């Protein structure tokens, strides 16, 4: 039974779709969490589909709907799996966005408002809200390390979570006519979510708020170890078909397929011993072999773990007997030793170099999978142009010998130049003898690091080359560092050769948090260096800039330093600076009342101005890595200022504009205008 034709009115912002089958008592909490969203019930429609429940679900839905006009109840016969009621909800949905809420989950009170705001502000088609599980059910973590405004399946860990508990833009769903498969017994949500990811203009992540809470109910149905291949094979087939349909051969497809090869195909292989052997050989293995042959490129194959490479190789070559032998003995074989030979490390599996097995050595090579423990403990200037980087590194499981070492490696992101910086070991004693360069310091002299020449401008990514027993492992460095380490404090203008100066900005990359150095030319004749820029903690709308003179001392006679804001239309406003008492090094602070500036774009610099002394000498105010936007009320209307860059490679530019009144009115009225 479908609900009556909806009454005319403003289109809801979000349609919350809730399939329910014998869902009591958890259903009450799920629906209540939707009805109590801070976005406002007037901006929602909640569509609950009862698929033939017999436990009181129908009565509870009727009770809740009697007090909530936004709740629409649909009755349908059981069958079709969870995909069928979700599709019914999609056919009825009118919202700009859709959120799929399971009857055994619930929303955080502010979840939908935050996710809708993220999609609105960034024009994204899918928003992942952070998931939490008070009952201990596993939830993804890597994708929720920090907020991401606009990303995709390559730039984030979003593809690791294919559950439907996300905010989807409904126009995306309808443009590609995305629906849930109704003949899959389990995992029917994954092909739908995969298709949405791969066709989205961009993806956003809300990581600073628990948006969706999972419970243990349904865990068994989604656990590959407890679900037979008969129930899972259709969904896995659709996943491979979806990934192949919406990607072209190349890095993007390999990135997507890697998830399906590792988790779905290899997961299915590990489940084979629990299946009837005749059915495994005649039904499952031939289809799994086709997937391995069609969708696992040679490039992707090399990124798999050694046990996965061994299984896929035996599968692709049709050696089903050997494959089943390997799968059955996997737990015992996982603990076998390693062979270090000519700079490579091999897994000593019984098939390794067994003439009868005839398996290539590449299937057992674990060199690139050896874990490297590394930690960045500090980065600070220890001389005029020398940045000292301190850290710790070791190859787990291998003891370094006297001739082994660690080196810091700098790679230019565009020019592909590579430079090695020797390190000084700070702790050379290791248990059991030998030396291990665990704690080290490396001095990067910006003026001479390139074989006596200055580092060229551009971004240099920092790596570690860690060697032990002749084995070399090169890894990105910096994503593990001391808590509270503020790398931005190491930004500096330094000497970079005779008569030359360079601006050096260490920063952590997004989203992985690795260390990089951005090197650019210092402004010619810059009178000062900016050390900090932040919003005043109590004077709303006021920017505070701190710095020091270059060279240290006092400003030249007849010239004064001013904090300058310049509008794109040519208007210039100067504000005084205040020197520290005595200012032997010329340390100063200045305040810019941004709230008093006209709307538009303003560039912020520090200028040394005077009469009859030629043009002003200016220094940029580089935007801090974490300078947020700010808001204030001007003449009864809210305005905001927002930095237009997020790294120190350009002068700080602020956009000042009014907060959209239509959006504010819409928030109050609970609908679109």
Secondary structure, DSSP 8 states (H G I E B T S, - for coil): ------------SEEEEEEESS-TTHHHHHHHHHHT-TT-GGGEEEEEEEES--SSHHHHHHHHHHT-TTEEEEEE-S-SHHHHHHHHHHHH--SSEEEE--TT-EE-TTHHHHHHHHHHHHT-SEEEEEEE-TT------GGGSS-EEEE-SSSSSGGG---S-SEEEHHHHHHTT----SS-SS-HHHHHHHHHHHH-S-EEEEEEEEEEE--STTHHHH-TTTS-HHHHHHHHHHHHHHHHHT--TTHHHHHHHHHIIIIIIHHHHHHGGGS-HHHIIIIIHHHHHHHHHHH--HHHHHTS-HHHHHHHHHHHTT-HHHHHHHHHTHHHHHT--EEEETTEEEE--TTTT-TTT---GGGGB-GGG--EEEEEEEEEE-SSSEEEEEEEEEETT----TT--EEEEEEETTT--EEEEE-EES--B-TTSSB---EEEEEEETTTTBTTB---SEEEEEEEEEEETTEEEEEE--SSB-TT--GGGG-EEEE-STT-EEEEEEEE-TTT--EEEEEEE--TT--EEEEEEEE-SSSTTEEEEEEEESSSS---TTEEEEEEEEETTS-EEEEEEEE-TT-TT-EEEEEEEGGGS-SEEEEEEEEEEESSS-S-EEEE-B--TT---EEEEETTEEEEEEES-SSTTSB-EEEEEE--HHHHHHHHHTS--
